[in-house]
């Protein structure tokens, strides 16, 4: 029996953490400790909305150095991040241009041209990936058209976690779960799709063969000279979060709740039918099989209003929100207008005014509008997913930081009319750790790891209340912003 120290580096769109997990094989006990937390803030550079990947790397190295100073020698290291964004490198391995964020406006209108020139059905049949205006496919076409000086120097294109792994080891890797988010991977072959790359105007030689999670990329050398294995986990944070979701029943759905909400179910086979395309369902890679899911704008809306209104006490805001009238004002969170408006407060107020609904003025009224709208969208998406698979769901597992919002969990149970199990909070970090433990031979498979999660991280249950206001509000919500309902359409 063994004890392991596992480092999981979990980067989100607003913050990052270096986390240390301690695993005791004899007791099957797993715990987490936060070593270092840091902000991840987009910056305006060279006219683009960018990630400061140098700062992220510096923070990661500082966290690893802290462990070194504590005398802790990790057994392995893994990194997970958000999807779709890439870093470009020249032949010498030096960065070309900036790490442009998916929220940058350079892709405006590009997806619509792809639908006209390549065809929506053709793209979906090739990839099985949902149409989002910031998918890497459209970012690469925007690169081809607006940054030809960058493109001329590119020899390699790496997803964000692959780039950071490269910076630690000197070796390149293209991890599968994150690669699927690009809408450039062929769903049949699992390889980069040559025709889509050609349309985007990028070189196929920039990309290596996608690798399933679990391979050791190389080694990071600590200050004391210890070579530490760097393992390519399920590097898309949602893939890691789902890996750590204790889905013990085949008819369970998951909701990874954070800046984005991602609702879906696991499947060994993709769902890429015409019906799936009409519902804008995506088939992203998972640790095992596919994550059949749909993107929902999520708590990004709440984060923005808190930032704009200088609200720091989120618990107090949620407490005040419970006293606001239910479903008084509603928006469609997945409308493209909410991707990155100049003012989220103003955008929500304008959307309500345009629909003839009461305009929320206070922070609590704005938050109630967001929570009710998210709950109704969860209900709508769950219905689409159930129809797609031909079977209703028996329960919904909510994981990630958003599962700490008990009020939203209850609204979700009420709107979806289903039992909600909340937890674990640190799902993406735990999935990162779990992938490493499986790769190290400490656990046999994903099911084995999920049993450990359920044992070490108790869940909280929310049952639907029959007196909720959601049933009467569903039709009003469904009619919002028609026909421009989805993120995919401006």
C-alpha positions in Angstrom: 0.0 0.0 0.0 1.3 3.5 -0.8 0.8 7.1 0.0 1.0 9.7 -2.8 1.3 13.5 -3.0 -0.4 14.7 -6.2 -0.2 18.2 -7.5 -3.3 19.4 -9.5 -3.1 22.8 -11.1 -6.6 24.0 -11.9 -7.0 27.1 -14.0 -10.4 28.8 -14.5 -11.3 31.9 -16.5 -11.1 34.1 -13.4 -8.7 32.3 -11.0 -6.2 29.5 -10.7 -5.0 27.2 -7.9 -2.1 25.0 -7.2 -3.6 22.2 -5.1 -2.0 19.3 -3.2 -3.8 16.0 -2.8 -2.8 13.4 -0.3 -3.8 9.8 -1.1 -3.5 6.9 1.3 -4.1 3.6 -0.4 -4.5 1.7 2.8 -7.5 3.7 4.0 -8.5 5.0 0.5 -8.5 8.5 2.1 -8.1 11.5 -0.2 -7.9 15.1 0.9 -7.0 18.4 -0.7 -5.0 21.4 0.4 -4.8 24.7 -1.4 -1.1 25.6 -1.8 -1.6 28.8 -3.8 -4.5 30.7 -5.3 -4.1 33.5 -7.8 -6.2 35.7 -10.1 -6.4 35.0 -13.9 -7.4 38.3 -15.5 -7.7 39.0 -19.2 -5.7 41.9 -20.5 -6.0 44.2 -23.5 -2.9 43.7 -25.6 -2.1 44.7 -29.1 -5.8 45.4 -29.6 -6.9 42.0 -28.4 -8.5 40.6 -25.3 -5.7 38.2 -24.1 -4.6 35.8 -21.3 -1.4 36.6 -19.4 0.1 33.1 -19.9 3.5 34.3 -18.6 1.9 35.3 -15.3 0.0 32.0 -15.1 3.3 30.1 -15.6 5.0 32.3 -13.0 2.2 31.6 -10.4 2.4 27.8 -11.2 6.1 27.7 -10.7 5.7 29.7 -7.4 3.3 27.1 -6.1 5.6 24.3 -7.0 8.5 26.1 -5.4 6.5 26.5 -2.2 6.0 22.7 -2.1 9.7 22.3 -2.7 10.5 24.6 0.2 8.1 22.6 2.4 10.1 19.5 1.6 7.2 17.9 -0.3 8.2 15.8 -3.3 5.1 15.3 -5.6 4.6 12.0 -7.2 3.2 13.7 -10.3 1.8 17.0 -11.6 -1.2 17.7 -13.9 -2.9 20.8 -15.3 -6.5 21.4 -16.4 -7.9 24.6 -17.9 -10.9 25.9 -19.9 -11.2 24.9 -23.6 -10.9 26.4 -27.1 -8.0 28.8 -26.6 -4.6 28.2 -28.1 -1.0 29.4 -27.9 1.1 29.7 -31.0 4.8 28.8 -31.1 7.6 29.2 -33.7 10.1 26.5 -34.7 12.3 27.4 -31.7 9.4 26.9 -29.3 9.0 30.6 -28.6 5.5 32.1 -28.4 4.2 33.9 -31.5 1.8 36.8 -30.8 -0.6 36.9 -27.9 -2.7 34.2 -26.2 -6.0 35.7 -27.4 -9.1 34.9 -25.3 -12.2 33.3 -26.6 -14.1 36.4 -25.4 -12.3 38.7 -27.9 -14.4 40.2 -30.6 -12.1 39.1 -33.5 -14.4 36.1 -34.2 -17.5 38.2 -34.7 -19.3 37.0 -37.8 -16.7 34.3 -38.6 -19.0 31.4 -37.6 -21.8 32.7 -39.8 -19.5 32.7 -42.8 -18.4 29.1 -42.0 -22.1 28.0 -42.0 -22.5 29.6 -45.4 -19.3 28.4 -47.0 -18.8 25.0 -45.4 -22.4 24.2 -44.3 -23.8 23.7 -40.8 -24.6 20.0 -41.4 -21.2 19.3 -42.9 -19.3 20.8 -39.9 -21.5 19.1 -37.4 -21.3 15.7 -39.1 -17.5 16.0 -39.1 -17.1 17.1 -35.5 -20.3 16.6 -33.4 -19.4 19.8 -31.7 -21.8 22.6 -30.8 -21.7 25.9 -32.7 -20.3 28.6 -30.5 -18.9 31.8 -32.0 -15.6 31.5 -30.2 -14.7 27.9 -31.1 -11.1 27.4 -32.1 -12.1 26.8 -35.7 -13.3 30.4 -35.9 -10.4 31.7 -33.9 -8.0 30.1 -36.4 -9.9 31.6 -39.4 -9.8 35.0 -37.6 -6.0 34.5 -37.1 -5.6 33.8 -40.8 -7.4 36.9 -41.8 -6.4 39.5 -39.2 -2.9 38.4 -38.0 -1.1 37.1 -41.0 2.2 38.4 -39.6 1.7 36.0 -36.6 0.7 33.1 -38.8 3.7 33.3 -41.0 6.0 32.4 -38.0 3.8 29.6 -36.5 5.2 26.1 -36.3 3.1 24.7 -33.5 -0.4 25.4 -32.0 -1.0 24.1 -28.4 -4.1 24.3 -26.2 -3.5 26.3 -23.0 -2.8 23.3 -20.7 -0.7 21.7 -23.4 1.4 24.9 -23.6 1.8 25.0 -19.8 2.8 21.4 -19.7 5.3 22.2 -22.5 6.8 25.0 -20.4 7.3 22.6 -17.5 8.7 19.7 -19.5 10.0 21.0 -22.8 7.8 18.3 -24.6 4.7 18.9 -26.7 1.4 17.0 -26.3 -2.1 17.4 -27.7 -4.5 16.1 -25.1 -7.7 14.7 -26.5 -10.5 16.1 -24.2 -9.3 19.7 -24.8 -8.6 19.1 -28.5 -12.3 18.1 -29.0 -13.4 21.6 -27.9 -11.8 23.2 -31.0 -14.4 21.9 -33.5 -11.5 20.9 -35.6 -11.3 17.2 -34.6 -13.0 14.6 -36.7 -15.5 12.7 -34.6 -15.0 9.5 -36.6 -11.2 9.3 -36.8 -10.3 11.2 -33.7 -7.7 13.1 -35.8 -7.6 16.7 -36.9 -10.0 17.3 -39.8 -7.9 18.3 -42.8 -10.8 20.0 -44.6 -11.8 22.1 -41.6 -8.1 23.1 -41.1 -7.9 24.1 -44.7 -11.0 26.3 -44.4 -9.5 27.9 -41.3 -6.4 28.7 -43.3 -4.0 26.9 -40.9 -1.4 24.3 -41.4 -2.1 20.7 -40.4 1.6 20.3 -39.4 1.0 22.7 -36.5 -0.9 19.9 -34.7 0.3 16.6 -33.3 -1.7 13.5 -32.9 -4.3 13.9 -30.1 -3.5 11.7 -27.1 -5.9 10.1 -24.6 -5.6 11.4 -21.0 -3.1 9.6 -18.8 0.2 9.7 -20.6 3.3 11.1 -19.0 4.5 14.0 -21.1 7.9 14.5 -19.4 9.4 15.7 -16.2 9.6 18.9 -14.3 12.8 19.4 -12.3 12.4 20.9 -8.9 14.9 23.3 -7.4 16.4 20.3 -5.5 16.8 18.4 -8.8 14.0 15.9 -8.4 12.4 14.9 -11.7 8.7 14.9 -11.2 6.4 13.2 -13.8 4.0 15.6 -15.6 0.9 13.7 -16.6 -1.6 14.9 -19.2 -4.8 14.6 -17.3 -8.3 15.2 -18.8 -7.1 18.7 -19.4 -10.4 20.3 -20.2 -11.7 21.4 -16.8 -15.2 20.1 -17.5 -13.8 16.7 -18.5 -12.0 16.6 -15.2 -15.1 17.7 -13.3 -17.2 15.0 -14.9 -14.6 12.4 -14.1 -14.9 13.3 -10.4 -18.8 13.4 -10.5 -20.1 10.3 -8.6 -22.5 9.2 -11.3 -23.5 5.9 -9.9 -26.7 5.5 -12.1 -26.9 5.3 -15.9 -29.8 7.7 -15.9 -28.0 10.5 -14.0 -27.2 13.8 -15.6 -24.5 16.3 -14.5 -24.2 20.0 -14.3 -20.8 21.5 -13.9 -21.6 24.9 -12.4 -19.1 27.8 -12.5 -18.4 30.6 -14.8 -20.0 28.3 -17.4 -22.7 25.8 -16.7 -22.4 22.6 -18.6 -25.2 20.1 -18.5 -25.0 16.7 -20.0 -24.6 12.9 -19.7 -22.0 10.3 -20.4 -22.1 8.0 -23.4 -19.8 5.6 -25.1 -21.2 6.7 -28.4 -21.7 10.2 -29.7 -25.0 11.8 -30.4 -24.5 13.7 -33.7 -27.9 13.4 -35.4 -29.8 16.2 -37.0 -31.9 16.5 -33.9 -28.7 16.9 -31.8 -27.5 19.6 -34.2 -30.8 21.5 -34.0 -30.5 21.5 -30.2 -26.8 22.5 -30.5 -25.6 19.5 -28.4 -21.9 18.9 -28.3 -20.0 15.6 -28.1 -16.8 16.5 -26.3 -14.2 13.9 -25.3 -14.2 12.5 -21.8 -11.9 10.3 -19.8 -14.1 7.5 -21.0 -16.2 8.0 -24.1 -18.1 11.2 -24.7 -19.5 14.1 -22.7 -22.8 14.7 -24.5 -23.7 18.2 -23.2 -24.7 21.7 -23.8 -23.0 25.0 -22.8 -25.0 27.4 -20.6 -23.7 30.9 -19.9 -23.6 30.2 -16.1 -22.5 32.3 -13.2 -20.5 34.6 -15.6 -23.5 36.9 -15.5 -23.5 37.0 -11.7 -19.7 37.5 -11.6 -20.0 40.5 -13.9 -22.7 42.2 -12.0 -20.9 41.7 -8.7 -17.8 43.2 -10.3 -19.7 46.2 -11.8 -21.5 46.9 -8.5 -18.5 46.3 -6.3 -20.3 43.5 -4.4 -17.9 41.4 -2.3 -20.3 39.6 0.1 -21.9 37.0 -2.2 -23.6 35.2 0.6 -25.4 38.3 1.7 -26.5 39.0 -1.9 -27.9 35.5 -2.2 -29.7 35.9 1.1 -31.3 39.1 -0.2 -32.2 37.5 -3.5 -34.4 34.9 -1.7 -36.8 37.7 -0.8 -37.3 38.9 -4.4 -40.4 37.8 -6.3 -39.9 34.6 -8.3 -39.7 34.8 -12.1 -40.7 38.5 -12.3 -38.0 39.3 -14.8 -36.4 36.7 -17.1 -33.6 36.7 -19.7 -32.2 34.0 -22.0 -28.7 33.6 -20.5 -27.5 31.9 -23.7 -28.1 34.9 -25.9 -24.9 36.1 -27.5 -25.4 39.6 -26.1 -24.3 38.3 -22.7 -20.9 36.9 -23.9 -18.9 40.0 -23.0 -21.0 43.2 -22.9 -19.6 46.5 -21.8 -22.0 46.5 -18.9 -23.7 43.2 -17.8 -26.1 45.2 -15.6 -27.1 47.4 -18.5 -27.4 44.5 -20.9 -29.7 42.5 -18.5 -31.8 45.6 -17.9 -32.1 46.3 -21.6 -33.1 42.7 -22.4 -35.9 42.9 -19.8 -37.1 46.2 -21.1 -37.1 44.9 -24.7 -39.3 42.0 -23.6 -41.7 44.3 -21.7 -40.7 42.8 -18.4 -40.1 44.7 -15.1 -36.5 46.1 -15.2 -34.5 44.8 -12.2 -32.8 47.8 -10.5 -31.3 46.4 -7.3 -28.4 43.9 -7.1 -30.8 41.4 -5.5 -33.4 41.8 -8.3 -30.6 41.4 -10.9 -29.4 38.2 -9.2 -32.9 36.8 -8.9 -33.4 37.4 -12.6 -30.2 35.5 -13.3 -31.0 32.6 -11.0 -34.5 32.1 -12.2 -33.4 32.4 -15.8 -30.6 29.8 -15.3 -33.0 27.4 -13.6 -35.5 27.6 -16.5 -32.7 27.2 -19.0 -31.5 24.1 -17.0 -35.0 22.7 -17.3 -35.1 23.4 -21.1 -31.7 21.8 -21.7 -32.5 18.8 -19.5 -35.6 18.2 -21.6 -33.6 18.4 -24.8 -31.0 15.9 -23.5 -33.7 13.5 -22.3 -35.5 13.6 -25.7 -32.1 13.0 -27.4 -31.3 9.9 -25.4 -35.0 8.7 -25.3 -35.1 8.4 -21.5 -35.7 10.8 -18.7 -33.1 11.4 -16.0 -33.6 10.3 -12.4 -31.3 12.8 -10.7 -28.9 15.6 -11.5 -25.4 15.9 -10.0 -24.3 19.6 -9.6 -20.5 19.9 -9.2 -18.0 22.7 -9.1 -17.9 26.1 -7.3 -21.5 26.8 -8.2 -22.8 23.9 -6.2 -22.2 25.9 -3.0 -25.1 28.2 -4.0 -27.9 26.3 -2.1 -30.5 28.7 -3.4 -29.7 28.0 -7.0 -29.5 24.3 -6.3 -33.1 24.4 -4.9 -34.3 26.5 -7.8 -32.7 23.9 -10.2 -34.5 21.1 -8.4 -37.8 23.0 -8.5 -37.5 23.9 -12.2 -36.3 20.6 -13.4 -38.6 18.6 -11.1 -35.8 16.3 -10.2 -33.6 15.4 -7.2 -30.3 17.4 -7.2 -27.2 16.1 -5.6 -24.7 18.9 -4.9 -20.9 18.2 -4.7 -18.1 17.8 -4.8 -17.1 21.5 -4.9 -13.6 20.9 -6.1 -14.7 18.6 -9.0 -12.2 19.7 -11.7 -9.3 19.5 -9.2 -10.4 16.1 -8.0 -10.8 14.8 -11.6 -7.3 16.1 -12.3 -6.0 14.1 -9.2 -8.1 11.1 -10.1 -6.6 10.9 -13.6 -3.1 11.0 -12.1 -3.9 8.3 -9.6 -5.2 6.0 -12.3 -2.1 6.7 -14.4 0.1 5.9 -11.4 -1.7 2.6 -10.9 -3.2 3.6 -7.6 -6.8 3.2 -8.9 -8.1 0.8 -11.5 -10.5 3.1 -13.5 -13.0 6.0 -13.3 -15.6 4.0 -11.5 -13.1 3.1 -8.8 -12.1 6.8 -8.4 -15.8 7.9 -8.2 -16.3 5.5 -5.3 -13.4 7.2 -3.5 -15.0 10.6 -4.2 -18.3 9.5 -2.8 -16.6 8.2 0.3 -14.4 11.2 1.0 -16.7 14.1 -0.2 -20.3 13.8 1.1 -23.1 15.1 -1.2 -26.0 17.4 -0.3 -29.5 16.5 -1.6 -32.2 19.0 -2.8 -35.7 17.7 -3.5 -38.1 19.6 -5.8 -40.9 21.7 -4.2 -44.3 21.4 -5.7 -45.2 25.0 -5.1 -42.6 26.5 -7.3 -43.4 29.3 -9.8 -41.4 27.7 -12.7 -44.2 25.7 -14.3 -46.2 28.8 -15.1 -43.1 30.7 -16.3 -41.7 28.1 -18.7 -43.7 29.2 -21.8 -42.8 32.9 -21.1 -39.1 31.9 -20.9 -39.2 29.7 -24.0 -40.5 32.6 -26.1 -37.6 34.9 -25.1 -35.5 36.4 -27.8 -36.9 34.2 -30.6 -35.5 33.3 -33.0 -32.1 34.4 -31.7 -32.0 32.0 -28.8 -28.6 30.5 -28.7 -25.1 31.6 -28.1 -24.5 30.4 -31.7 -26.4 33.2 -33.2 -26.1 37.0 -33.0 
